[in-house]
């Protein structure tokens, strides 16, 4: 059965060795979907900074409410 949902996002490649034996190998799909690594790194840094600023804001609000 050749169903995408059964192979968990892995593409199944069938290779033949020198003796003609078939061998199944798996290739993981790219997660960046064609975006450059520099672009993805900049996005990750921006998301990380947003999370840090959000945590600082929540902690500041909690401290302010205790005073």
N, CA, C, O and CB atoms as a CASP TS submission, in Angstrom:
PFRMAT TS
TARGET T0000
AUTHOR 0000-0000-0000
METHOD Language model
MODEL 1
PARENT N/A
ATOM      1  N   UNK     1       0.852  -1.172   0.000  1.00  0.00           N
ATOM      2  CA  UNK     1       0.000   0.000   0.000  1.00  0.00           C
ATOM      3  C   UNK     1       0.898   1.235   0.000  1.00  0.00           C
ATOM      4  O   UNK     1       1.763   1.363   0.867  1.00  0.00           O
ATOM      5  CB  UNK     1      -0.970  -0.002   1.227  1.00  0.00           C
ATOM      6  N   UNK     2       0.712   2.132  -0.941  1.00  0.00           N
ATOM      7  CA  UNK     2       1.539   3.320  -1.068  1.00  0.00           C
ATOM      8  C   UNK     2       0.718   4.529  -0.627  1.00  0.00           C
ATOM      9  O   UNK     2       0.091   5.195  -1.451  1.00  0.00           O
ATOM     10  CB  UNK     2       2.058   3.494  -2.531  1.00  0.00           C
ATOM     11  N   UNK     3       0.725   4.805   0.653  1.00  0.00           N
ATOM     12  CA  UNK     3      -0.047   5.918   1.193  1.00  0.00           C
ATOM     13  C   UNK     3       0.896   6.865   1.923  1.00  0.00           C
ATOM     14  O   UNK     3       1.721   6.425   2.724  1.00  0.00           O
ATOM     15  CB  UNK     3      -1.169   5.413   2.142  1.00  0.00           C
ATOM     16  N   UNK     4       0.778   8.166   1.652  1.00  0.00           N
ATOM     17  CA  UNK     4       1.667   9.149   2.269  1.00  0.00           C
ATOM     18  C   UNK     4       1.571   9.124   3.783  1.00  0.00           C
ATOM     19  O   UNK     4       2.578   9.324   4.463  1.00  0.00           O
ATOM     20  CB  UNK     4       1.347  10.539   1.759  1.00  0.00           C
ATOM     21  N   UNK     5       0.397   8.887   4.322  1.00  0.00           N
ATOM     22  CA  UNK     5       0.206   8.978   5.778  1.00  0.00           C
ATOM     23  C   UNK     5       0.870   7.816   6.503  1.00  0.00           C
ATOM     24  O   UNK     5       1.129   7.916   7.702  1.00  0.00           O
ATOM     25  CB  UNK     5      -1.286   9.015   6.118  1.00  0.00           C
ATOM     26  N   UNK     6       1.147   6.732   5.821  1.00  0.00           N
ATOM     27  CA  UNK     6       1.770   5.595   6.470  1.00  0.00           C
ATOM     28  C   UNK     6       3.283   5.718   6.547  1.00  0.00           C
ATOM     29  O   UNK     6       3.899   5.046   7.374  1.00  0.00           O
ATOM     30  CB  UNK     6       1.404   4.340   5.749  1.00  0.00           C
ATOM     31  N   UNK     7       3.903   6.545   5.722  1.00  0.00           N
ATOM     32  CA  UNK     7       5.359   6.629   5.759  1.00  0.00           C
ATOM     33  C   UNK     7       5.852   7.820   6.568  1.00  0.00           C
ATOM     34  O   UNK     7       7.044   8.125   6.535  1.00  0.00           O
ATOM     35  CB  UNK     7       5.906   6.709   4.357  1.00  0.00           C
ATOM     36  N   UNK     8       4.977   8.494   7.287  1.00  0.00           N
ATOM     37  CA  UNK     8       5.320   9.552   8.234  1.00  0.00           C
ATOM     38  C   UNK     8       6.180  10.639   7.613  1.00  0.00           C
ATOM     39  O   UNK     8       7.129  11.115   8.237  1.00  0.00           O
ATOM     40  CB  UNK     8       6.032   8.967   9.422  1.00  0.00           C
ATOM     41  N   UNK     9       5.856  11.033   6.392  1.00  0.00           N
ATOM     42  CA  UNK     9       6.563  12.132   5.757  1.00  0.00           C
ATOM     43  C   UNK     9       7.918  11.783   5.188  1.00  0.00           C
ATOM     44  O   UNK     9       8.652  12.674   4.759  1.00  0.00           O
ATOM     45  CB  UNK     9       6.725  13.213   6.716  1.00  0.00           C
ATOM     46  N   UNK    10       8.265  10.525   5.172  1.00  0.00           N
ATOM     47  CA  UNK    10       9.556  10.113   4.626  1.00  0.00           C
ATOM     48  C   UNK    10       9.334   9.563   3.219  1.00  0.00           C
ATOM     49  O   UNK    10       8.437   8.752   2.991  1.00  0.00           O
ATOM     50  CB  UNK    10      10.246   9.046   5.544  1.00  0.00           C
ATOM     51  N   UNK    11      10.148  10.008   2.298  1.00  0.00           N
ATOM     52  CA  UNK    11      10.052   9.512   0.941  1.00  0.00           C
ATOM     53  C   UNK    11      10.838   8.204   0.863  1.00  0.00           C
ATOM     54  O   UNK    11      11.981   8.130   1.313  1.00  0.00           O
ATOM     55  CB  UNK    11      10.585  10.563  -0.089  1.00  0.00           C
ATOM     56  N   UNK    12      10.227   7.193   0.299  1.00  0.00           N
ATOM     57  CA  UNK    12      10.883   5.893   0.190  1.00  0.00           C
ATOM     58  C   UNK    12      11.562   5.821  -1.174  1.00  0.00           C
ATOM     59  O   UNK    12      10.911   5.944  -2.211  1.00  0.00           O
ATOM     60  CB  UNK    12       9.859   4.715   0.378  1.00  0.00           C
ATOM     61  N   UNK    13      12.860   5.622  -1.159  1.00  0.00           N
ATOM     62  CA  UNK    13      13.640   5.488  -2.382  1.00  0.00           C
ATOM     63  C   UNK    13      14.109   4.051  -2.492  1.00  0.00           C
ATOM     64  O   UNK    13      14.544   3.460  -1.504  1.00  0.00           O
ATOM     65  CB  UNK    13      14.845   6.474  -2.402  1.00  0.00           C
ATOM     66  N   UNK    14      14.024   3.489  -3.682  1.00  0.00           N
ATOM     67  CA  UNK    14      14.498   2.129  -3.897  1.00  0.00           C
ATOM     68  C   UNK    14      15.761   2.215  -4.754  1.00  0.00           C
ATOM     69  O   UNK    14      15.733   2.699  -5.885  1.00  0.00           O
ATOM     70  CB  UNK    14      13.396   1.231  -4.581  1.00  0.00           C
ATOM     71  N   UNK    15      16.861   1.736  -4.189  1.00  0.00           N
ATOM     72  CA  UNK    15      18.139   1.742  -4.888  1.00  0.00           C
ATOM     73  C   UNK    15      18.534   0.313  -5.215  1.00  0.00           C
ATOM     74  O   UNK    15      18.170  -0.633  -4.516  1.00  0.00           O
ATOM     75  CB  UNK    15      19.235   2.436  -4.042  1.00  0.00           C
ATOM     76  N   UNK    16      19.280   0.186  -6.285  1.00  0.00           N
ATOM     77  CA  UNK    16      19.831  -1.114  -6.629  1.00  0.00           C
ATOM     78  C   UNK    16      21.337  -1.064  -6.403  1.00  0.00           C
ATOM     79  O   UNK    16      22.012  -0.124  -6.823  1.00  0.00           O
ATOM     80  CB  UNK    16      19.491  -1.505  -8.105  1.00  0.00           C
ATOM     81  N   UNK    17      21.849  -2.089  -5.733  1.00  0.00           N
ATOM     82  CA  UNK    17      23.299  -2.148  -5.561  1.00  0.00           C
ATOM     83  C   UNK    17      23.930  -2.793  -6.793  1.00  0.00           C
ATOM     84  O   UNK    17      23.234  -3.078  -7.767  1.00  0.00           O
ATOM     85  CB  UNK    17      23.672  -2.937  -4.274  1.00  0.00           C
ATOM     86  N   UNK    18      25.234  -3.024  -6.756  1.00  0.00           N
ATOM     87  CA  UNK    18      25.955  -3.551  -7.921  1.00  0.00           C
ATOM     88  C   UNK    18      25.508  -4.959  -8.308  1.00  0.00           C
ATOM     89  O   UNK    18      25.633  -5.360  -9.465  1.00  0.00           O
ATOM     90  CB  UNK    18      27.442  -3.556  -7.645  1.00  0.00           C
ATOM     91  N   UNK    19      24.989  -5.700  -7.342  1.00  0.00           N
ATOM     92  CA  UNK    19      24.543  -7.065  -7.622  1.00  0.00           C
ATOM     93  C   UNK    19      23.102  -7.103  -8.135  1.00  0.00           C
ATOM     94  O   UNK    19      22.601  -8.167  -8.500  1.00  0.00           O
ATOM     95  CB  UNK    19      24.667  -7.922  -6.367  1.00  0.00           C
ATOM     96  N   UNK    20      22.435  -5.948  -8.165  1.00  0.00           N
ATOM     97  CA  UNK    20      21.060  -5.892  -8.652  1.00  0.00           C
ATOM     98  C   UNK    20      20.012  -6.078  -7.573  1.00  0.00           C
ATOM     99  O   UNK    20      18.818  -6.135  -7.868  1.00  0.00           O
ATOM    100  CB  UNK    20      20.864  -6.921  -9.697  1.00  0.00           C
ATOM    101  N   UNK    21      20.448  -6.175  -6.319  1.00  0.00           N
ATOM    102  CA  UNK    21      19.501  -6.320  -5.214  1.00  0.00           C
ATOM    103  C   UNK    21      18.862  -4.970  -4.903  1.00  0.00           C
ATOM    104  O   UNK    21      19.533  -3.938  -4.911  1.00  0.00           O
ATOM    105  CB  UNK    21      20.205  -6.893  -3.954  1.00  0.00           C
ATOM    106  N   UNK    22      17.571  -4.988  -4.633  1.00  0.00           N
ATOM    107  CA  UNK    22      16.861  -3.752  -4.308  1.00  0.00           C
ATOM    108  C   UNK    22      17.005  -3.455  -2.815  1.00  0.00           C
ATOM    109  O   UNK    22      16.937  -4.351  -1.974  1.00  0.00           O
ATOM    110  CB  UNK    22      15.362  -3.856  -4.704  1.00  0.00           C
ATOM    111  N   UNK    23      17.203  -2.189  -2.519  1.00  0.00           N
ATOM    112  CA  UNK    23      17.381  -1.766  -1.131  1.00  0.00           C
ATOM    113  C   UNK    23      16.528  -0.518  -0.918  1.00  0.00           C
ATOM    114  O   UNK    23      16.610   0.438  -1.689  1.00  0.00           O
ATOM    115  CB  UNK    23      18.898  -1.489  -0.798  1.00  0.00           C
ATOM    116  N   UNK    24      15.709  -0.535   0.136  1.00  0.00           N
ATOM    117  CA  UNK    24      14.876   0.634   0.441  1.00  0.00           C
ATOM    118  C   UNK    24      15.657   1.588   1.336  1.00  0.00           C
ATOM    119  O   UNK    24      16.263   1.179   2.325  1.00  0.00           O
ATOM    120  CB  UNK    24      13.540   0.210   1.125  1.00  0.00           C
ATOM    121  N   UNK    25      15.632   2.846   0.976  1.00  0.00           N
ATOM    122  CA  UNK    25      16.222   3.876   1.818  1.00  0.00           C
ATOM    123  C   UNK    25      15.183   4.965   2.023  1.00  0.00           C
ATOM    124  O   UNK    25      14.278   5.130   1.206  1.00  0.00           O
ATOM    125  CB  UNK    25      17.530   4.452   1.187  1.00  0.00           C
ATOM    126  N   UNK    26      15.311   5.696   3.098  1.00  0.00           N
ATOM    127  CA  UNK    26      14.366   6.756   3.414  1.00  0.00           C
ATOM    128  C   UNK    26      15.055   8.102   3.311  1.00  0.00           C
ATOM    129  O   UNK    26      16.208   8.254   3.715  1.00  0.00           O
ATOM    130  CB  UNK    26      13.767   6.560   4.817  1.00  0.00           C
ATOM    131  N   UNK    27      14.342   9.079   2.768  1.00  0.00           N
ATOM    132  CA  UNK    27      14.857  10.438   2.701  1.00  0.00           C
ATOM    133  C   UNK    27      13.865  11.338   3.413  1.00  0.00           C
ATOM    134  O   UNK    27      12.687  11.382   3.060  1.00  0.00           O
ATOM    135  CB  UNK    27      15.087  10.899   1.223  1.00  0.00           C
ATOM    136  N   UNK    28      14.349  12.059   4.422  1.00  0.00           N
ATOM    137  CA  UNK    28      13.486  12.960   5.183  1.00  0.00           C
ATOM    138  C   UNK    28      13.181  14.191   4.346  1.00  0.00           C
ATOM    139  O   UNK    28      14.066  14.735   3.685  1.00  0.00           O
ATOM    140  CB  UNK    28      14.147  13.363   6.527  1.00  0.00           C
ATOM    141  N   UNK    29      11.940  14.626   4.373  1.00  0.00           N
ATOM    142  CA  UNK    29      11.547  15.825   3.648  1.00  0.00           C
ATOM    143  C   UNK    29      12.207  17.041   4.273  1.00  0.00           C
ATOM    144  O   UNK    29      12.438  17.078   5.481  1.00  0.00           O
ATOM    145  CB  UNK    29      10.018  15.985   3.637  1.00  0.00           C
ATOM    146  N   UNK    30      12.511  18.044   3.444  1.00  0.00           N
ATOM    147  CA  UNK    30      13.095  19.285   3.951  1.00  0.00           C
ATOM    148  C   UNK    30      12.037  20.059   4.703  1.00  0.00           C
ATOM    149  O   UNK    30      10.895  20.170   4.256  1.00  0.00           O
ATOM    150  CB  UNK    30      13.684  20.140   2.804  1.00  0.00           C
ATOM    151  N   UNK    31      12.419  20.587   5.837  1.00  0.00           N
ATOM    152  CA  UNK    31      11.448  21.341   6.629  1.00  0.00           C
ATOM    153  C   UNK    31      11.434  22.822   6.263  1.00  0.00           C
ATOM    154  O   UNK    31      10.476  23.520   6.596  1.00  0.00           O
ATOM    155  CB  UNK    31      11.750  21.182   8.109  1.00  0.00           C
ATOM    156  N   UNK    32      12.470  23.321   5.585  1.00  0.00           N
ATOM    157  CA  UNK    32      12.523  24.754   5.258  1.00  0.00           C
ATOM    158  C   UNK    32      11.705  25.107   4.026  1.00  0.00           C
ATOM    159  O   UNK    32      11.431  26.284   3.792  1.00  0.00           O
ATOM    160  CB  UNK    32      13.956  25.184   5.045  1.00  0.00           C
ATOM    161  N   UNK    33      11.316  24.135   3.246  1.00  0.00           N
ATOM    162  CA  UNK    33      10.495  24.316   2.054  1.00  0.00           C
ATOM    163  C   UNK    33      11.080  25.369   1.102  1.00  0.00           C
ATOM    164  O   UNK    33      10.357  26.234   0.607  1.00  0.00           O
ATOM    165  CB  UNK    33       9.082  24.712   2.457  1.00  0.00           C
ATOM    166  N   UNK    34      12.361  25.290   0.856  1.00  0.00           N
ATOM    167  CA  UNK    34      12.998  26.154  -0.124  1.00  0.00           C
ATOM    168  C   UNK    34      13.518  27.471   0.413  1.00  0.00           C
ATOM    169  O   UNK    34      14.102  28.248  -0.343  1.00  0.00           O
ATOM    170  CB  UNK    34      12.056  26.428  -1.199  1.00  0.00           C
ATOM    171  N   UNK    35      13.330  27.742   1.666  1.00  0.00           N
ATOM    172  CA  UNK    35      13.843  28.998   2.227  1.00  0.00           C
ATOM    173  C   UNK    35      15.331  28.848   2.522  1.00  0.00           C
ATOM    174  O   UNK    35      15.811  27.751   2.807  1.00  0.00           O
ATOM    175  CB  UNK    35      13.064  29.395   3.519  1.00  0.00           C
ATOM    176  N   UNK    36      16.051  29.958   2.453  1.00  0.00           N
ATOM    177  CA  UNK    36      17.492  29.892   2.697  1.00  0.00           C
ATOM    178  C   UNK    36      17.759  29.727   4.199  1.00  0.00           C
ATOM    179  O   UNK    36      16.966  30.178   5.024  1.00  0.00           O
ATOM    180  CB  UNK    36      18.199  31.167   2.152  1.00  0.00           C
ATOM    181  N   UNK    37      18.863  29.088   4.546  1.00  0.00           N
ATOM    182  CA  UNK    37      19.201  28.916   5.965  1.00  0.00           C
ATOM    183  C   UNK    37      19.368  30.256   6.693  1.00  0.00           C
ATOM    184  O   UNK    37      19.032  30.366   7.873  1.00  0.00           O
ATOM    185  CB  UNK    37      20.483  28.100   6.098  1.00  0.00           C
ATOM    186  N   UNK    38      19.887  31.276   5.990  1.00  0.00           N
ATOM    187  CA  UNK    38      20.051  32.586   6.634  1.00  0.00           C
ATOM    188  C   UNK    38      18.689  33.191   6.970  1.00  0.00           C
ATOM    189  O   UNK    38      18.510  33.782   8.034  1.00  0.00           O
ATOM    190  CB  UNK    38      20.852  33.546   5.720  1.00  0.00           C
ATOM    191  N   UNK    39      17.735  33.039   6.057  1.00  0.00           N
ATOM    192  CA  UNK    39      16.395  33.555   6.284  1.00  0.00           C
ATOM    193  C   UNK    39      15.748  32.841   7.472  1.00  0.00           C
ATOM    194  O   UNK    39      15.134  33.489   8.320  1.00  0.00           O
ATOM    195  CB  UNK    39      15.533  33.392   5.020  1.00  0.00           C
ATOM    196  N   UNK    40      15.878  31.524   7.540  1.00  0.00           N
ATOM    197  CA  UNK    40      15.285  30.765   8.642  1.00  0.00           C
ATOM    198  C   UNK    40      15.953  31.125   9.967  1.00  0.00           C
ATOM    199  O   UNK    40      15.278  31.216  10.993  1.00  0.00           O
ATOM    200  CB  UNK    40      15.404  29.252   8.382  1.00  0.00           C
ATOM    201  N   UNK    41      17.265  31.330   9.956  1.00  0.00           N
ATOM    202  CA  UNK    41      17.963  31.695  11.187  1.00  0.00           C
ATOM    203  C   UNK    41      17.481  33.050  11.705  1.00  0.00           C
ATOM    204  O   UNK    41      17.296  33.226  12.909  1.00  0.00           O
ATOM    205  CB  UNK    41      19.481  31.726  10.953  1.00  0.00           C
ATOM    206  N   UNK    42      17.280  34.003  10.797  1.00  0.00           N
ATOM    207  CA  UNK    42      16.792  35.318  11.200  1.00  0.00           C
ATOM    208  C   UNK    42      15.381  35.216  11.784  1.00  0.00           C
ATOM    209  O   UNK    42      15.061  35.904  12.753  1.00  0.00           O
ATOM    210  CB  UNK    42      16.805  36.286  10.003  1.00  0.00           C
ATOM    211  N   UNK    43      14.551  34.373  11.208  1.00  0.00           N
ATOM    212  CA  UNK    43      13.189  34.196  11.726  1.00  0.00           C
ATOM    213  C   UNK    43      13.210  33.543  13.101  1.00  0.00           C
ATOM    214  O   UNK    43      12.457  33.939  13.991  1.00  0.00           O
ATOM    215  CB  UNK    43      12.349  33.350  10.756  1.00  0.00           C
ATOM    216  N   UNK    44      14.078  32.537  13.277  1.00  0.00           N
ATOM    217  CA  UNK    44      14.181  31.883  14.577  1.00  0.00           C
ATOM    218  C   UNK    44      14.680  32.842  15.649  1.00  0.00           C
ATOM    219  O   UNK    44      14.195  32.816  16.780  1.00  0.00           O
ATOM    220  CB  UNK    44      15.105  30.679  14.487  1.00  0.00           C
ATOM    221  N   UNK    45      15.647  33.689  15.301  1.00  0.00           N
ATOM    222  CA  UNK    45      16.151  34.672  16.263  1.00  0.00           C
ATOM    223  C   UNK    45      15.050  35.660  16.641  1.00  0.00           C
ATOM    224  O   UNK    45      14.923  36.031  17.807  1.00  0.00           O
ATOM    225  CB  UNK    45      17.369  35.425  15.684  1.00  0.00           C
ATOM    226  N   UNK    46      14.256  36.085  15.659  1.00  0.00           N
ATOM    227  CA  UNK    46      13.154  36.995  15.942  1.00  0.00           C
ATOM    228  C   UNK    46      12.112  36.358  16.838  1.00  0.00           C
ATOM    229  O   UNK    46      11.600  37.008  17.750  1.00  0.00           O
ATOM    230  CB  UNK    46      12.511  37.453  14.657  1.00  0.00           C
ATOM    231  N   UNK    47      11.790  35.095  16.593  1.00  0.00           N
ATOM    232  CA  UNK    47      10.821  34.389  17.446  1.00  0.00           C
ATOM    233  C   UNK    47      11.372  34.205  18.859  1.00  0.00           C
ATOM    234  O   UNK    47      10.637  34.348  19.836  1.00  0.00           O
ATOM    235  CB  UNK    47      10.462  33.015  16.836  1.00  0.00           C
ATOM    236  N   UNK    48      12.640  33.893  18.965  1.00  0.00           N
ATOM    237  CA  UNK    48      13.260  33.725  20.284  1.00  0.00           C
ATOM    238  C   UNK    48      13.244  35.025  21.072  1.00  0.00           C
ATOM    239  O   UNK    48      12.951  35.026  22.268  1.00  0.00           O
ATOM    240  CB  UNK    48      14.696  33.224  20.139  1.00  0.00           C
ATOM    241  N   UNK    49      13.558  36.132  20.407  1.00  0.00           N
ATOM    242  CA  UNK    49      13.534  37.426  21.068  1.00  0.00           C
ATOM    243  C   UNK    49      12.119  37.775  21.528  1.00  0.00           C
ATOM    244  O   UNK    49      11.936  38.328  22.612  1.00  0.00           O
ATOM    245  CB  UNK    49      14.072  38.512  20.131  1.00  0.00           C
ATOM    246  N   UNK    50      11.125  37.453  20.709  1.00  0.00           N
ATOM    247  CA  UNK    50       9.733  37.715  21.075  1.00  0.00           C
ATOM    248  C   UNK    50       9.338  36.932  22.322  1.00  0.00           C
ATOM    249  O   UNK    50       8.684  37.475  23.212  1.00  0.00           O
ATOM    250  CB  UNK    50       8.798  37.361  19.914  1.00  0.00           C
ATOM    251  N   UNK    51       9.727  35.665  22.393  1.00  0.00           N
ATOM    252  CA  UNK    51       9.407  34.842  23.559  1.00  0.00           C
ATOM    253  C   UNK    51      10.078  35.398  24.810  1.00  0.00           C
ATOM    254  O   UNK    51       9.460  35.462  25.873  1.00  0.00           O
ATOM    255  CB  UNK    51       9.839  33.386  23.328  1.00  0.00           C
ATOM    256  N   UNK    52      11.339  35.798  24.687  1.00  0.00           N
ATOM    257  CA  UNK    52      12.063  36.348  25.843  1.00  0.00           C
ATOM    258  C   UNK    52      11.404  37.641  26.324  1.00  0.00           C
ATOM    259  O   UNK    52      11.214  37.827  27.526  1.00  0.00           O
ATOM    260  CB  UNK    52      13.545  36.607  25.483  1.00  0.00           C
ATOM    261  N   UNK    53      11.058  38.526  25.403  1.00  0.00           N
ATOM    262  CA  UNK    53      10.401  39.773  25.790  1.00  0.00           C
ATOM    263  C   UNK    53       9.034  39.519  26.417  1.00  0.00           C
ATOM    264  O   UNK    53       8.645  40.221  27.350  1.00  0.00           O
ATOM    265  CB  UNK    53      10.254  40.688  24.580  1.00  0.00           C
ATOM    266  N   UNK    54       8.306  38.532  25.921  1.00  0.00           N
ATOM    267  CA  UNK    54       7.008  38.187  26.502  1.00  0.00           C
ATOM    268  C   UNK    54       7.178  37.693  27.936  1.00  0.00           C
ATOM    269  O   UNK    54       6.423  38.089  28.824  1.00  0.00           O
ATOM    270  CB  UNK    54       6.299  37.116  25.650  1.00  0.00           C
ATOM    271  N   UNK    55       8.173  36.826  28.165  1.00  0.00           N
ATOM    272  CA  UNK    55       8.406  36.320  29.525  1.00  0.00           C
ATOM    273  C   UNK    55       8.815  37.444  30.471  1.00  0.00           C
ATOM    274  O   UNK    55       8.378  37.469  31.621  1.00  0.00           O
ATOM    275  CB  UNK    55       9.487  35.230  29.513  1.00  0.00           C
ATOM    276  N   UNK    56       9.649  38.377  30.004  1.00  0.00           N
ATOM    277  CA  UNK    56      10.041  39.513  30.831  1.00  0.00           C
ATOM    278  C   UNK    56       8.815  40.361  31.178  1.00  0.00           C
ATOM    279  O   UNK    56       8.683  40.829  32.309  1.00  0.00           O
ATOM    280  CB  UNK    56      11.105  40.370  30.107  1.00  0.00           C
ATOM    281  N   UNK    57       7.923  40.559  30.210  1.00  0.00           N
ATOM    282  CA  UNK    57       6.707  41.337  30.452  1.00  0.00           C
ATOM    283  C   UNK    57       5.809  40.651  31.473  1.00  0.00           C
ATOM    284  O   UNK    57       5.271  41.314  32.360  1.00  0.00           O
ATOM    285  CB  UNK    57       5.942  41.553  29.145  1.00  0.00           C
ATOM    286  N   UNK    58       5.636  39.334  31.366  1.00  0.00           N
ATOM    287  CA  UNK    58       4.789  38.602  32.317  1.00  0.00           C
ATOM    288  C   UNK    58       5.385  38.652  33.714  1.00  0.00           C
ATOM    289  O   UNK    58       4.667  38.876  34.688  1.00  0.00           O
ATOM    290  CB  UNK    58       4.608  37.138  31.873  1.00  0.00           C
ATOM    291  N   UNK    59       6.690  38.447  33.820  1.00  0.00           N
ATOM    292  CA  UNK    59       7.343  38.502  35.133  1.00  0.00           C
ATOM    293  C   UNK    59       7.241  39.902  35.715  1.00  0.00           C
ATOM    294  O   UNK    59       6.986  40.064  36.908  1.00  0.00           O
ATOM    295  CB  UNK    59       8.822  38.076  35.028  1.00  0.00           C
ATOM    296  N   UNK    60       7.438  40.922  34.873  1.00  0.00           N
ATOM    297  CA  UNK    60       7.296  42.304  35.347  1.00  0.00           C
ATOM    298  C   UNK    60       5.890  42.597  35.827  1.00  0.00           C
ATOM    299  O   UNK    60       5.717  43.273  36.841  1.00  0.00           O
ATOM    300  CB  UNK    60       7.670  43.279  34.249  1.00  0.00           C
ATOM    301  N   UNK    61       4.880  42.106  35.125  1.00  0.00           N
ATOM    302  CA  UNK    61       3.494  42.328  35.541  1.00  0.00           C
ATOM    303  C   UNK    61       3.198  41.625  36.856  1.00  0.00           C
ATOM    304  O   UNK    61       2.481  42.163  37.699  1.00  0.00           O
ATOM    305  CB  UNK    61       2.526  41.843  34.459  1.00  0.00           C
ATOM    306  N   UNK    62       3.747  40.423  37.041  1.00  0.00           N
ATOM    307  CA  UNK    62       3.533  39.713  38.305  1.00  0.00           C
ATOM    308  C   UNK    62       4.190  40.440  39.469  1.00  0.00           C
ATOM    309  O   UNK    62       3.610  40.545  40.550  1.00  0.00           O
ATOM    310  CB  UNK    62       4.073  38.287  38.213  1.00  0.00           C
ATOM    311  N   UNK    63       5.388  40.937  39.249  1.00  0.00           N
ATOM    312  CA  UNK    63       6.079  41.684  40.307  1.00  0.00           C
ATOM    313  C   UNK    63       5.332  42.973  40.613  1.00  0.00           C
ATOM    314  O   UNK    63       5.198  43.350  41.778  1.00  0.00           O
ATOM    315  CB  UNK    63       7.536  41.996  39.898  1.00  0.00           C
ATOM    316  N   UNK    64       4.843  43.655  39.576  1.00  0.00           N
ATOM    317  CA  UNK    64       4.114  44.903  39.770  1.00  0.00           C
ATOM    318  C   UNK    64       2.828  44.672  40.572  1.00  0.00           C
ATOM    319  O   UNK    64       2.458  45.508  41.397  1.00  0.00           O
ATOM    320  CB  UNK    64       3.786  45.542  38.412  1.00  0.00           C
ATOM    321  N   UNK    65       2.156  43.564  40.339  1.00  0.00           N
ATOM    322  CA  UNK    65       0.923  43.268  41.070  1.00  0.00           C
ATOM    323  C   UNK    65       1.171  42.876  42.523  1.00  0.00           C
ATOM    324  O   UNK    65       0.265  42.981  43.350  1.00  0.00           O
ATOM    325  CB  UNK    65       0.172  42.163  40.375  1.00  0.00           C
ATOM    326  N   UNK    66       2.377  42.426  42.847  1.00  0.00           N
ATOM    327  CA  UNK    66       2.706  42.052  44.228  1.00  0.00           C
ATOM    328  C   UNK    66       3.011  43.270  45.083  1.00  0.00           C
ATOM    329  O   UNK    66       2.888  43.215  46.307  1.00  0.00           O
ATOM    330  CB  UNK    66       3.894  41.098  44.250  1.00  0.00           C
ATOM    331  N   UNK    67       3.400  44.348  44.462  1.00  0.00           N
ATOM    332  CA  UNK    67       3.806  45.546  45.214  1.00  0.00           C
ATOM    333  C   UNK    67       2.598  46.252  45.767  1.00  0.00           C
ATOM    334  O   UNK    67       2.734  47.281  46.429  1.00  0.00           O
ATOM    335  CB  UNK    67       4.612  46.503  44.333  1.00  0.00           C
TER
END
